[in-house]
């Protein structure tokens, strides 16, 4: 019996560890961080010695939105984003609009940097372990998500509506493991509520079954 319990505990731990690792495997960019874009390789990184590299420094804008801006080494603004969190993955700079639950890639057209909204296929490649749930899939602000017993499940909320989620938080708060508001980790059965200060009118409820 003790051996059986040990095996079960080990399996549970590994499952939790794997799920958490998949949810958090990102290289986040924060205030005053530098990022490098290499046009010849079409590559974003936090450090490169290429001759054609473009070095940018992130600054968080003033105001309640705290949006991200990136400046050239000469102090000129190179990008003003709609996002408030960015990360690098697979050589791409991904911009996350947490208030809008929207996700972009930042590209360079030879003259300017631009944000391009990511499609569902691109999001799935970025978060291969996550189940993508669109806001339009909620019915009467509710949706049911199925999870295997003793397993954790990663979910990515994607806003395909005109709704806005500024200052929205989760209850329980522990489901949000990263700086990406829409990326959550479901570990228990029950309800996860996503709302602005507990307001029930526009509250989104995820029923985990």
C-alpha positions in Angstrom: 0.0 0.0 0.0 2.8 2.4 0.9 4.5 1.6 -2.4 1.3 2.3 -4.3 0.8 5.7 -2.5 4.4 6.6 -3.3 3.9 5.9 -7.0 0.7 7.9 -7.0 2.3 10.8 -5.3 5.3 10.8 -7.6 3.0 10.7 -10.7 0.9 13.6 -9.3 4.0 15.7 -8.6 5.5 15.1 -12.1 2.1 15.9 -13.7 1.9 19.2 -11.8 5.5 20.1 -12.5 5.1 19.5 -16.2 2.0 21.5 -16.4 3.5 24.4 -14.5 6.7 24.3 -16.7 4.6 24.4 -19.9 2.6 27.4 -18.6 5.6 29.4 -17.5 8.2 28.7 -20.2 8.6 32.2 -21.4 11.3 34.9 -21.4 9.6 38.0 -20.1 10.6 41.6 -20.8 10.2 44.2 -18.0 10.9 47.9 -17.5 14.4 48.9 -18.6 15.1 45.5 -20.2 16.9 45.5 -23.5 15.8 43.5 -26.5 17.7 43.0 -29.8 16.3 42.6 -33.3 18.5 41.2 -36.0 17.0 42.1 -39.4 19.3 39.8 -41.4 18.1 36.8 -39.4 14.6 38.1 -38.7 15.3 37.2 -35.1 14.4 38.7 -31.7 16.7 38.0 -28.7 18.0 39.6 -25.5 21.5 39.7 -26.8 23.3 39.4 -30.2 26.5 40.7 -31.8 25.3 41.0 -35.4 26.4 44.1 -37.3 22.8 45.0 -38.3 21.3 44.6 -34.9 18.8 47.0 -33.5 19.0 47.5 -29.7 15.8 48.7 -28.0 15.1 49.5 -24.3 11.7 48.9 -22.8 10.0 51.7 -20.9 6.6 51.5 -19.2 4.4 54.4 -20.1 2.8 56.7 -17.5 -0.9 56.3 -16.7 -3.2 53.5 -15.6 -2.7 51.4 -18.7 1.1 51.0 -18.2 1.6 50.2 -21.9 5.0 49.3 -23.3 7.2 51.6 -25.3 10.6 50.7 -26.8 13.4 53.3 -27.4 16.4 53.3 -29.7 19.9 53.9 -28.3 19.6 57.5 -29.3 16.5 58.0 -27.1 13.9 58.1 -29.8 10.8 56.1 -29.5 10.8 53.1 -31.8 7.6 51.3 -30.8 4.5 52.2 -28.8 2.6 49.0 -28.2 -1.0 48.2 -27.2 0.4 45.6 -24.8 1.7 45.8 -21.2 3.7 42.6 -21.3 6.0 41.1 -23.8 8.1 38.0 -24.1 10.5 36.3 -26.5 9.9 32.8 -27.8 11.4 31.0 -30.7 13.0 34.2 -31.9 9.7 36.1 -32.0 8.7 39.1 -29.9 5.2 38.5 -28.6 3.1 41.4 -27.2 0.3 40.6 -24.8 -2.6 43.0 -24.3 -3.7 41.8 -20.9 -6.6 44.3 -20.7 -7.9 43.1 -24.1 -6.9 39.4 -23.8 -5.3 39.8 -27.3 -1.9 38.6 -28.5 0.4 40.1 -31.2 3.7 39.5 -32.8 6.0 42.5 -33.4 7.5 42.7 -36.9 9.9 45.0 -38.7 9.0 46.0 -42.3 12.4 47.6 -43.0 11.4 51.0 -41.7 9.0 50.6 -38.8 8.0 48.1 -36.2 4.4 46.9 -36.3 2.0 44.8 -34.2 0.3 42.0 -36.0 -2.6 40.2 -34.3 -1.8 36.5 -33.9 -4.2 33.9 -35.4 -5.4 30.8 -33.5 -2.9 28.6 -35.3 0.0 30.8 -34.3 -1.2 31.0 -30.7 -1.4 27.2 -30.5 2.2 26.9 -31.7 3.2 29.4 -29.0 1.3 27.5 -26.3 1.2 23.9 -27.5 -0.1 22.5 -24.2 -2.9 25.1 -23.7 -6.5 24.7 -24.7 -7.5 27.9 -26.5 -10.9 29.3 -25.4 -12.4 32.2 -27.1 -14.6 34.7 -25.2 -17.3 34.2 -27.8 -17.6 30.6 -26.7 -18.9 31.6 -23.3 -22.7 31.3 -23.1 -24.4 33.6 -20.6 -20.9 34.4 -19.4 -20.2 30.7 -18.5 -18.3 27.9 -20.0 -17.4 24.3 -18.9 -13.9 23.0 -19.2 -13.2 19.3 -18.8 -10.1 18.2 -16.9 -8.7 14.7 -16.2 -8.6 13.5 -12.6 -5.4 14.5 -10.7 -4.2 16.4 -13.7 -3.6 20.1 -14.3 -4.9 21.8 -17.4 -3.5 25.0 -19.1 -6.1 27.3 -20.7 -5.5 30.4 -22.8 -8.4 32.9 -23.0 -8.5 34.8 -26.3 -10.8 37.8 -26.8 -12.5 37.7 -30.2 -15.2 40.2 -29.1 -15.3 43.9 -28.3 -15.2 43.3 -24.5 -12.5 44.8 -22.3 -11.0 43.3 -19.2 -8.9 46.1 -17.6 -8.2 45.3 -13.9 -10.1 42.0 -14.1 -8.8 39.3 -11.7 -9.4 35.7 -11.0 -10.9 33.9 -8.0 -9.0 31.9 -6.9 -6.1 34.1 -7.9 -3.7 31.1 -7.8 -4.8 30.0 -11.3 -2.8 32.9 -12.9 0.8 31.7 -12.8 2.4 34.2 -15.2 2.2 37.8 -16.3 -0.1 36.7 -19.1 -3.6 37.3 -17.7 -5.3 35.0 -20.2 -3.0 32.0 -19.5 -4.3 30.1 -16.5 -3.6 26.7 -14.9 -6.6 24.7 -13.7 -5.8 22.2 -11.0 -9.0 21.7 -9.1 -12.6 21.0 -10.0 -15.0 23.8 -9.3 -15.6 27.3 -10.6 -13.1 29.9 -11.6 -14.5 33.5 -11.6 -13.0 36.2 -13.7 -14.3 39.7 -12.9 -13.8 43.3 -12.1 -13.9 43.7 -8.3 -16.3 40.8 -8.0 -19.0 42.4 -10.2 -21.5 39.7 -11.1 -23.0 41.4 -14.1 -20.1 40.9 -16.4 -18.3 38.1 -14.5 -17.0 35.2 -16.6 -17.3 31.8 -14.9 -15.2 28.8 -16.0 -16.7 25.6 -14.6 -14.0 23.0 -14.3 -15.4 19.4 -14.4 
